[in-house]
């Protein structure tokens, strides 16, 4: 479930459904934005990554852990990882608004020449921050289905 759980209106129900389809001891991988990241705090109300209108629910690590456990999973590992694309899209939106870069109508930001270098640079920035204990843009979570079969 890579960048999916935040796009549904009821993530708890979706996780519970995935739990029912997963054998005891089975593993589910989830990647989702981290609402407690530096870029989320700086750009929360404007230009934080992809269009937030598409995102129903955004999680902090602790809230995601709680929802996953309530759905019947054990969180084996929750790690913070880079979100260079969130930074890149946010920075490009600012530059566009200020008239410093232009985009053809309907052209995706990822098709811009500036996107790749920005995404790579901020991915490196986030990875270094993660090593230093910083809260980065994305969470990567390994969920294991309880082996006792109990919810």
SEMILUM-296898 format. One record per residue: x, y, z of N, C-alpha, C in turn; residue in one letter; residue number from 1. Coordinates in nm, 4 decimals, always signed. Layout:
BEGIN
BAMI      n_X      n_Y      n_Z     ca_X     ca_Y     ca_Z      c_X      c_Y      c_Z resn resi
BAMI        X        Y        Z        X        Y        Z        X        Y        Z    A  NUM
...
end
This chain:
BEGIN
BAMI      n_X      n_Y      n_Z     ca_X     ca_Y     ca_Z      c_X      c_Y      c_Z resn resi
BAMI  +0.0857  -0.1174  +0.0000  +0.0000  +0.0000  +0.0000  +0.0902  +0.1236  +0.0000    X    1
BAMI  +0.1497  +0.1521  -0.1146  +0.2434  +0.2636  -0.1242  +0.1688  +0.3907  -0.1640    X    2
BAMI  +0.1651  +0.4866  -0.0715  +0.0941  +0.6127  -0.0903  -0.0502  +0.5894  -0.1348    X    3
BAMI  -0.1184  +0.5063  -0.0592  -0.2575  +0.4734  -0.0883  -0.3500  +0.5029  +0.0288    X    4
BAMI  -0.3094  +0.4663  +0.1491  -0.3997  +0.4696  +0.2645  -0.4516  +0.6110  +0.2943    X    5
BAMI  -0.3763  +0.7127  +0.2573  -0.4206  +0.8507  +0.2809  -0.5228  +0.8977  +0.1767    X    6
BAMI  -0.5427  +0.8188  +0.0717  -0.6329  +0.8572  -0.0370  -0.7736  +0.8004  -0.0230    X    7
BAMI  -0.7996  +0.7304  +0.0856  -0.9323  +0.6710  +0.1069  -1.0015  +0.7422  +0.2229    X    8
BAMI  -1.1341  +0.7429  +0.2187  -1.2079  +0.8171  +0.3211  -1.2070  +0.7494  +0.4578    X    9
BAMI  -1.1856  +0.6184  +0.4610  -1.1870  +0.5465  +0.5885  -1.0694  +0.4487  +0.5953    X   10
BAMI  -0.9488  +0.5001  +0.6237  -0.8301  +0.4146  +0.6266  -0.8421  +0.2985  +0.7251    X   11
BAMI  -0.9103  +0.3186  +0.8365  -0.9243  +0.2112  +0.9355  -0.9999  +0.0929  +0.8762    X   12
BAMI  -1.1067  +0.1203  +0.8029  -1.1828  +0.0127  +0.7392  -1.1017  -0.0563  +0.6304    X   13
BAMI  -1.0261  +0.0203  +0.5542  -0.9429  -0.0387  +0.4490  -0.8379  -0.1297  +0.5111    X   14
BAMI  -0.7723  -0.0830  +0.6172  -0.6726  -0.1667  +0.6848  -0.7371  -0.2917  +0.7449    X   15
BAMI  -0.8553  -0.2776  +0.8008  -0.9247  -0.3950  +0.8553  -0.9575  -0.4942  +0.7441    X   16
BAMI  -0.9958  -0.4438  +0.6269  -1.0218  -0.5311  +0.5132  -0.8961  -0.6020  +0.4655    X   17
BAMI  -0.7865  -0.5303  +0.4615  -0.6580  -0.5911  +0.4244  -0.6203  -0.6961  +0.5283    X   18
BAMI  -0.6465  -0.6674  +0.6536  -0.6173  -0.7620  +0.7621  -0.6942  -0.8930  +0.7412    X   19
BAMI  -0.8203  -0.8825  +0.7031  -0.9008  -1.0030  +0.6800  -0.8477  -1.0853  +0.5630    X   20
BAMI  -0.7816  -1.0215  +0.4676  -0.7274  -1.0911  +0.3506  -0.5852  -1.1433  +0.3724    X   21
BAMI  -0.5269  -1.1094  +0.4860  -0.3877  -1.1458  +0.5133  -0.3823  -1.2627  +0.6106    X   22
BAMI  -0.3023  -1.3622  +0.5772  -0.2876  -1.4788  +0.6644  -0.2197  -1.4375  +0.7948    X   23
BAMI  -0.2480  -1.5067  +0.9054  -0.1764  -1.4794  +1.0307  -0.0254  -1.4870  +1.0067    X   24
BAMI  +0.0443  -1.3862  +1.0546  +0.1885  -1.3774  +1.0344  +0.2271  -1.3102  +0.9037    X   25
BAMI  +0.1288  -1.2861  +0.8145  +0.1560  -1.2201  +0.6868  +0.1978  -1.0756  +0.7067    X   26
BAMI  +0.2668  -1.0204  +0.6069  +0.3212  -0.8845  +0.6168  +0.2569  -0.7945  +0.5121    X   27
BAMI  +0.2268  -0.6722  +0.5525  +0.1745  -0.5695  +0.4638  +0.2672  -0.4491  +0.4750    X   28
BAMI  +0.3077  -0.3946  +0.3611  +0.3946  -0.2765  +0.3586  +0.3111  -0.1539  +0.3252    X   29
BAMI  +0.3332  -0.0473  +0.4009  +0.2580  +0.0769  +0.3819  +0.3567  +0.1924  +0.3777    X   30
BAMI  +0.3360  +0.2823  +0.2827  +0.4114  +0.4071  +0.2787  +0.3090  +0.5187  +0.2712    X   31
BAMI  +0.3245  +0.6196  +0.3554  +0.2280  +0.7288  +0.3615  +0.2978  +0.8559  +0.4081    X   32
BAMI  +0.2469  +0.9742  +0.3697  +0.3085  +1.0987  +0.4156  +0.3058  +1.1123  +0.5677    X   33
BAMI  +0.4044  +1.1830  +0.6193  +0.4165  +1.2096  +0.7621  +0.3795  +1.3553  +0.7875    X   34
BAMI  +0.2668  +1.3769  +0.8510  +0.2176  +1.5123  +0.8744  +0.3050  +1.5897  +0.9744    X   35
BAMI  +0.3955  +1.5204  +1.0440  +0.4843  +1.5873  +1.1394  +0.6216  +1.6197  +1.0803    X   36
BAMI  +0.6364  +1.6068  +0.9491  +0.7663  +1.6334  +0.8862  +0.7947  +1.7836  +0.8811    X   37
BAMI  +0.9210  +1.8166  +0.8588  +0.9611  +1.9566  +0.8484  +0.8884  +2.0252  +0.7332    X   38
BAMI  +0.8854  +1.9621  +0.6165  +0.8202  +2.0266  +0.5023  +0.6702  +2.0410  +0.5239    X   39
BAMI  +0.6084  +1.9467  +0.5937  +0.4656  +1.9596  +0.6239  +0.4420  +2.0785  +0.7168    X   40
BAMI  +0.5293  +2.0964  +0.8153  +0.5123  +2.2095  +0.9077  +0.5359  +2.3426  +0.8367    X   41
BAMI  +0.6354  +2.3469  +0.7486  +0.6690  +2.4713  +0.6797  +0.5630  +2.5078  +0.5754    X   42
BAMI  +0.5140  +2.4084  +0.5015  +0.4247  +2.4347  +0.3886  +0.2852  +2.3751  +0.4079    X   43
BAMI  +0.2463  +2.3455  +0.5309  +0.1206  +2.2746  +0.5597  -0.0012  +2.3357  +0.4905    X   44
BAMI  -0.0137  +2.4646  +0.4914  -0.1357  +2.5274  +0.4405  -0.1270  +2.5647  +0.2933    X   45
BAMI  -0.0119  +2.5364  +0.2336  +0.0021  +2.5696  +0.0926  +0.1214  +2.4949  +0.0346    X   46
BAMI  +0.0995  +2.4298  -0.0733  +0.2074  +2.3688  -0.1523  +0.2816  +2.2554  -0.0842    X   47
BAMI  +0.2188  +2.1818  +0.0060  +0.2898  +2.0670  +0.0633  +0.2679  +1.9476  -0.0270    X   48
BAMI  +0.3598  +1.9282  -0.1182  +0.3584  +1.8109  -0.2057  +0.2418  +1.8070  -0.3018    X   49
BAMI  +0.1856  +1.6910  -0.3178  +0.0791  +1.6685  -0.4142  -0.0494  +1.7359  -0.3684    X   50
BAMI  -0.1459  +1.7517  -0.4580  -0.2704  +1.8200  -0.4179  -0.3354  +1.7532  -0.2973    X   51
BAMI  -0.3475  +1.8260  -0.1902  -0.4025  +1.7716  -0.0665  -0.5518  +1.7464  -0.0763    X   52
BAMI  -0.6174  +1.8023  -0.1776  -0.7604  +1.7748  -0.1932  -0.7833  +1.6264  -0.2193    X   53
BAMI  -0.6818  +1.5568  -0.2678  -0.6938  +1.4133  -0.2945  -0.6742  +1.3301  -0.1680    X   54
BAMI  -0.6225  +1.3910  -0.0646  -0.5878  +1.3183  +0.0566  -0.6954  +1.3375  +0.1624    X   55
BAMI  -0.7579  +1.2276  +0.2015  -0.8632  +1.2318  +0.3011  -0.8064  +1.2407  +0.4417    X   56
BAMI  -0.6997  +1.1640  +0.4670  -0.6436  +1.1553  +0.6013  -0.4916  +1.1598  +0.5914    X   57
BAMI  -0.4314  +1.2405  +0.6750  -0.2855  +1.2438  +0.6852  -0.2490  +1.2014  +0.8268    X   58
BAMI  -0.1423  +1.1246  +0.8380  -0.1066  +1.0646  +0.9658  +0.0246  +1.1178  +1.0213    X   59
BAMI  +0.0321  +1.1180  +1.1527  +0.1586  +1.1254  +1.2260  +0.1962  +0.9804  +1.2559    X   60
BAMI  +0.3228  +0.9526  +1.2835  +0.3599  +0.8135  +1.3124  +0.2746  +0.7492  +1.4218    X   61
BAMI  +0.2482  +0.8210  +1.5287  +0.1741  +0.7644  +1.6408  +0.0284  +0.7347  +1.6030    X   62
BAMI  -0.0332  +0.8231  +1.5245  -0.1724  +0.7994  +1.4869  -0.1835  +0.6839  +1.3883    X   63
BAMI  -0.0861  +0.6720  +1.2968  -0.0913  +0.5587  +1.2044  -0.0740  +0.4276  +1.2804    X   64
BAMI  +0.0187  +0.4261  +1.3736  +0.0413  +0.3051  +1.4550  -0.0885  +0.2647  +1.5253    X   65
BAMI  -0.1575  +0.3594  +1.5829  -0.2817  +0.3317  +1.6547  -0.3887  +0.2737  +1.5620    X   66
BAMI  -0.4064  +0.3335  +1.4440  -0.5062  +0.2851  +1.3485  -0.4716  +0.1440  +1.3016    X   67
BAMI  -0.3450  +0.1199  +1.2719  -0.3016  -0.0123  +1.2248  -0.3219  -0.1190  +1.3320    X   68
BAMI  -0.2881  -0.0865  +1.4558  -0.3060  -0.1840  +1.5643  -0.4535  -0.2116  +1.5900    X   69
BAMI  -0.5348  -0.1081  +1.5815  -0.6796  -0.1266  +1.5990  -0.7376  -0.2161  +1.4889    X   70
BAMI  -0.6775  -0.2113  +1.3697  -0.7233  -0.2937  +1.2568  -0.6756  -0.4382  +1.2673    X   71
BAMI  -0.5930  -0.4693  +1.3681  -0.5500  -0.6073  +1.3879  -0.4082  -0.6383  +1.3444    X   72
BAMI  -0.3284  -0.5344  +1.3259  -0.1892  -0.5542  +1.2878  -0.0963  -0.5257  +1.4048    X   73
BAMI  +0.0220  -0.5828  +1.3972  +0.1326  -0.5469  +1.4855  +0.2274  -0.4651  +1.3994    X   74
BAMI  +0.2723  -0.3518  +1.4489  +0.3679  -0.2704  +1.3741  +0.5069  -0.3261  +1.4023    X   75
BAMI  +0.5619  -0.3980  +1.3041  +0.6967  -0.4546  +1.3193  +0.8027  -0.3466  +1.3095    X   76
BAMI  +0.7809  -0.2518  +1.2173  +0.8784  -0.1443  +1.2002  +0.8081  -0.0237  +1.1409    X   77
BAMI  +0.8368  +0.0927  +1.1940  +0.7905  +0.2183  +1.1388  +0.9128  +0.3065  +1.1269    X   78
BAMI  +0.9500  +0.3375  +1.0050  +1.0677  +0.4216  +0.9853  +1.0297  +0.5419  +0.8998    X   79
BAMI  +1.1032  +0.6471  +0.9188  +1.0800  +0.7680  +0.8404  +1.1784  +0.7675  +0.7240    X   80
BAMI  +1.1294  +0.8063  +0.6074  +1.2130  +0.8038  +0.4885  +1.1924  +0.9318  +0.4086    X   81
BAMI  +1.2657  +0.9436  +0.3028  +1.2670  +1.0675  +0.2251  +1.1365  +1.0922  +0.1506    X   82
BAMI  +1.1134  +1.2180  +0.1237  +0.9989  +1.2605  +0.0446  +1.0389  +1.3735  -0.0475    X   83
BAMI  +1.1475  +1.3513  -0.1209  +1.2002  +1.4551  -0.2098  +1.0972  +1.5105  -0.3068    X   84
BAMI  +1.0060  +1.4259  -0.3515  +0.9055  +1.4743  -0.4470  +0.8095  +1.5729  -0.3827    X   85
BAMI  +0.7795  +1.5563  -0.2533  +0.6922  +1.6528  -0.1856  +0.7592  +1.7901  -0.1797    X   86
BAMI  +0.8869  +1.7890  -0.1423  +0.9626  +1.9139  -0.1402  +0.9658  +1.9763  -0.2795    X   87
BAMI  +0.9992  +1.8951  -0.3817  +1.0152  +1.9466  -0.5183  +0.8869  +2.0110  -0.5692    X   88
BAMI  +0.7740  +1.9441  -0.5522  +0.6470  +1.9982  -0.5998  +0.6122  +2.1263  -0.5240    X   89
BAMI  +0.6362  +2.1270  -0.3947  +0.6084  +2.2475  -0.3162  +0.6921  +2.3665  -0.3603    X   90
BAMI  +0.8217  +2.3452  -0.3791  +0.9118  +2.4530  -0.4221  +0.8733  +2.5006  -0.5623    X   91
BAMI  +0.8433  +2.4072  -0.6512  +0.8051  +2.4462  -0.7872  +0.6746  +2.5243  -0.7888    X   92
BAMI  +0.5826  +2.4915  -0.7012  +0.4569  +2.5671  -0.6915  +0.4834  +2.7111  -0.6497    X   93
BAMI  +0.5724  +2.7291  -0.5541  +0.6087  +2.8641  -0.5099  +0.6722  +2.9412  -0.6254    X   94
BAMI  +0.7658  +2.8769  -0.6942  +0.8336  +2.9429  -0.8068  +0.7348  +2.9793  -0.9176    X   95
BAMI  +0.6398  +2.8922  -0.9443  +0.5370  +2.9190  -1.0452  +0.4517  +3.0389  -1.0063    X   96
BAMI  +0.4075  +3.0391  -0.8828  +0.3218  +3.1482  -0.8351  +0.3931  +3.2823  -0.8437    X   97
BAMI  +0.5216  +3.2804  -0.8234  +0.5992  +3.4050  -0.8290  +0.6444  +3.4392  -0.9710    X   98
BAMI  +0.6058  +3.3577  -1.0678  +0.6386  +3.3841  -1.2073  +0.7815  +3.3516  -1.2450    X   99
BAMI  +0.8522  +3.2765  -1.1609  +0.9921  +3.2435  -1.1881  +1.0080  +3.1207  -1.2773    X  100
BAMI  +0.9083  +3.0357  -1.2802  +0.9044  +2.9235  -1.3741  +0.7632  +2.9161  -1.4312    X  101
BAMI  +0.7543  +2.8633  -1.5523  +0.6236  +2.8501  -1.6173  +0.6032  +2.7072  -1.6607    X  102
BAMI  +0.4783  +2.6728  -1.6703  +0.4405  +2.5375  -1.7096  +0.3244  +2.5486  -1.8072    X  103
BAMI  +0.3268  +2.4652  -1.9085  +0.2160  +2.4630  -2.0046  +0.0910  +2.4119  -1.9330    X  104
BAMI  -0.0265  +2.4603  -1.9693  -0.1494  +2.4096  -1.9070  -0.1584  +2.2575  -1.9204    X  105
BAMI  -0.1867  +2.1924  -1.8098  -0.1989  +2.0472  -1.8085  -0.0681  +1.9719  -1.7972    X  106
BAMI  +0.0458  +2.0419  -1.8023  +0.1754  +1.9746  -1.7925  +0.2032  +1.9358  -1.6474    X  107
BAMI  +0.2342  +1.8101  -1.6274  +0.2650  +1.7619  -1.4923  +0.3979  +1.8184  -1.4449    X  108
BAMI  +0.4056  +1.8486  -1.3164  +0.5303  +1.9024  -1.2608  +0.6466  +1.8064  -1.2782    X  109
BAMI  +0.6174  +1.6779  -1.2728  +0.7269  +1.5804  -1.2853  +0.7890  +1.5826  -1.4243    X  110
BAMI  +0.7265  +1.6468  -1.5195  +0.7805  +1.6584  -1.6560  +0.8709  +1.7803  -1.6723    X  111
BAMI  +0.8808  +1.8625  -1.5701  +0.9659  +1.9824  -1.5756  +1.1114  +1.9444  -1.5508    X  112
BAMI  +1.2043  +2.0120  -1.6178  +1.3472  +1.9833  -1.6000  +1.3942  +2.0055  -1.4572    X  113
BAMI  +1.3359  +2.0991  -1.3901  +1.3758  +2.1333  -1.2538  +1.3334  +2.0276  -1.1518    X  114
BAMI  +1.2304  +1.9504  -1.1854  +1.1752  +1.8540  -1.0896  +1.2788  +1.7507  -1.0439    X  115
BAMI  +1.3470  +1.6860  -1.1358  +1.4434  +1.5799  -1.1019  +1.5523  +1.6260  -1.0067    X  116
BAMI  +1.6234  +1.7346  -1.0421  +1.7280  +1.7821  -0.9502  +1.6746  +1.8238  -0.8129    X  117
BAMI  +1.5576  +1.8894  -0.8099  +1.4997  +1.9279  -0.6808  +1.4620  +1.8049  -0.5989    X  118
BAMI  +1.3960  +1.7086  -0.6624  +1.3541  +1.5870  -0.5916  +1.4762  +1.5114  -0.5388    X  119
BAMI  +1.5803  +1.4992  -0.6192  +1.7016  +1.4282  -0.5760  +1.7710  +1.5021  -0.4618    X  120
BAMI  +1.7823  +1.6328  -0.4740  +1.8473  +1.7117  -0.3687  +1.7729  +1.7033  -0.2361    X  121
BAMI  +1.6415  +1.7150  -0.2421  +1.5644  +1.7082  -0.1186  +1.5534  +1.5663  -0.0651    X  122
BAMI  +1.5611  +1.4659  -0.1525  +1.5659  +1.3271  -0.1040  +1.6924  +1.3073  -0.0206    X  123
BAMI  +1.8046  +1.3567  -0.0707  +1.9305  +1.3471  +0.0049  +1.9188  +1.4234  +0.1367    X  124
BAMI  +1.8606  +1.5425  +0.1328  +1.8405  +1.6237  +0.2528  +1.7592  +1.5466  +0.3567    X  125
BAMI  +1.6483  +1.4858  +0.3123  +1.5632  +1.4092  +0.4036  +1.6360  +1.2866  +0.4588    X  126
BAMI  +1.7122  +1.2171  +0.3751  +1.7832  +1.0971  +0.4221  +1.8880  +1.1323  +0.5274    X  127
BAMI  +1.9584  +1.2437  +0.5087  +2.0546  +1.2888  +0.6098  +1.9805  +1.3266  +0.7377    X  128
BAMI  +1.8700  +1.3990  +0.7238  +1.7907  +1.4367  +0.8412  +1.7404  +1.3137  +0.9155    X  129
BAMI  +1.6994  +1.2099  +0.8410  +1.6501  +1.0869  +0.9045  +1.7602  +1.0232  +0.9885    X  130
BAMI  +1.8814  +1.0229  +0.9370  +1.9949  +0.9655  +1.0123  +2.0228  +1.0440  +1.1403    X  131
BAMI  +1.9884  +1.1721  +1.1374  +2.0115  +1.2587  +1.2530  +1.8894  +1.2666  +1.3449    X  132
BAMI  +1.7871  +1.1861  +1.3149  +1.6685  +1.1824  +1.4002  +1.5581  +1.2782  +1.3611    X  133
BAMI  +1.5690  +1.3417  +1.2445  +1.4655  +1.4353  +1.2000  +1.3411  +1.3638  +1.1513    X  134
BAMI  +1.2299  +1.4319  +1.1565  +1.1027  +1.3764  +1.1081  +1.0899  +1.4099  +0.9603    X  135
BAMI  +1.1014  +1.3085  +0.8771  +1.1022  +1.3273  +0.7328  +0.9634  +1.3114  +0.6716    X  136
BAMI  +0.9558  +1.3322  +0.5418  +0.8294  +1.3460  +0.4706  +0.7435  +1.2216  +0.4602    X  137
BAMI  +0.8031  +1.1052  +0.4642  +0.7288  +0.9825  +0.4414  +0.7533  +0.8826  +0.5543    X  138
BAMI  +0.6511  +0.8012  +0.5800  +0.6653  +0.6894  +0.6739  +0.6615  +0.5608  +0.5929    X  139
BAMI  +0.7478  +0.4689  +0.6279  +0.7434  +0.3354  +0.5698  +0.7156  +0.2409  +0.6858    X  140
BAMI  +0.6067  +0.1633  +0.6743  +0.5609  +0.0816  +0.7858  +0.5486  -0.0642  +0.7424    X  141
BAMI  +0.6045  -0.1527  +0.8238  +0.5880  -0.2964  +0.8036  +0.4879  -0.3452  +0.9073    X  142
BAMI  +0.3740  -0.3919  +0.8569  +0.2684  -0.4428  +0.9441  +0.2669  -0.5947  +0.9355    X  143
BAMI  +0.2483  -0.6592  +1.0489  +0.2367  -0.8051  +1.0507  +0.1000  -0.8391  +1.1087    X  144
BAMI  +0.0360  -0.9321  +1.0431  -0.0934  -0.9818  +1.0898  -0.0707  -1.0606  +1.2182    X  145
BAMI  -0.1469  -1.0320  +1.3191  -0.1319  -1.1063  +1.4446  -0.1441  -1.2558  +1.4193    X  146
BAMI  -0.0503  -1.3308  +1.4705  -0.0500  -1.4746  +1.4459  -0.1584  -1.5482  +1.5247    X  147
BAMI  -0.2117  -1.4826  +1.6292  -0.3170  -1.5493  +1.7079  -0.4544  -1.5361  +1.6404    X  148
BAMI  -0.4601  -1.4564  +1.5328  -0.5859  -1.4409  +1.4586  -0.6855  -1.3495  +1.5258    X  149
BAMI  -0.6536  -1.2961  +1.6424  -0.7460  -1.2071  +1.7136  -0.7328  -1.0649  +1.6654    X  150
BAMI  -0.8438  -0.9962  +1.6620  -0.8416  -0.8532  +1.6308  -0.8347  -0.7790  +1.7611    X  151
end
